[in-house]
Amino acid sequence: MLCGVKVLPAGGPWAAQLMLARNEKPMTAPDLKITRHESPTRGRYLAQLAGHEGEGELAYSRTSKTLVIAEHTAVDDRLRGNGVALALVRRLVEDARAEGFKIYPLCPYVNAERRKHADWTDVFQD
């Protein structure tokens, strides 16, 4: 899944039907490991799902201590349909709240999720 690809909302009634059709189970928190790697000006979150190959990534630039630009979200085809991209965005939002920075959503996927979550307005900068 790359930025700019239309993504159906996570957790809707269609999701359970799709998982049943593909004989998949919903992702649970212990199944997903998200790590953060950061340098002074760039960073990324990597997600790995237990028992699956491939990974998801959310890449960002840090312009200052108070602003992060979410640039790109990508999930390996082998992990699609498991909520990995949304989990990456949620982690970014959690870290923004904990560390006091704002997110500028350059990535279309991050921006789309921002619009779906009114409770995230405190961490996003337009």
N, C-alpha and C positions, 0 to 999 in steps of 0.2 A: 504494500500500500504506500503510495507516494503522495506527497502534498498535491493537492488539486484534484484528487480522485474523490468522487462523491461517495460518502460513507453513510450507511444507514445508522440511525441512533442506536447506541448500545442498550441492551436490556429490554427492547420492545418485544411484543408478542411474536414477531417474526423470528427473533433470535433463537428462542427455544425450539421453534419448528425447524429452523435451519440446522441447529445442532442435532436434533433428533434425526433429521434426514441424513446427516453426515455421520451419525452414530458418535457424536462428540458429547463431552460433558462440559458444563459451565466451568470457567476458570475460578479457582479459589485463591485467596491471598497466599497461602503457603506454596502454591504451585508456581508462582511468579517471583522471580528475583530481579530487582531493579538496582543497578549500581550507577553511581555518578562519578564521572571523570572530569576534572576541571583544571584549566591553566588560568593564568591571569586574565586572558581575553576571550577564551573559548571554552566550551564544555559540551558534554553530551551525557545523556542517560542511556544505558543499555539494559534491555530486558531479555531475560531468558526464561523460558517456560520448561519446568521439569518434565523430562521424558520426551522433549521435542528438540529437533535440530533447528538452527537458525536463531536469529535475534531481532529485536526491535530497537530502534534508535530514535531519539529526539535530540537534535543538535541545536546549539544556541551560541550566541555571542554575548559577552558581558561588556557593556559599554561603560559601566560604572558600578559602584557598590549597590546602587539603587535601581539599575535597569538592565534587564536581560532581553535580548531579541531572540524569540523562538523562530528558528530559520527553517527547519526541515524535520519531518517525521517520516520514518520508513519502517515497514515491518516485512520480514521475509515471508514469501508466499506460503511457506510451510506452517506459519503461525497464524495466518489469517483466520478471522472468525472467533478468536479467543479473547478479544478485548484488550489486546496488548497496547495498541496505540492510545486508547483512552486511559489506560493505567499509567502510561508514560506522562501524559498531560496532567493527570491528577497528581502525580508525584511532583511535577514542576510547580503546580499550584500550591501544594503543601509546603514545599521548600520556600517559595516566595513569601508565604505567610510567616513561616518560622524565622526567615532571615531578613524580612523587611524590604524585599525588592519588588519592583513592578515588572510585568511581562508585556513586551510589545509583540503581538502575534503576527509576524510576517508569514509564517507557514499557514496555508489555507486550512489545513486540518485543525490546527490549534485554534485558529480564529473561529472556525465553525463550531467547535466544542465550547468555546467561550460564549458564543451566542446562545447555546442551549442551556447554559448553567448560570442563571441569574445570581446565584450565590457566590460566583467567582468574580464579580465586578470589582471587588476591593483590590485585586492583585493585577488587573489588566490596565494598561495605558493605551488609549486610542491614538 
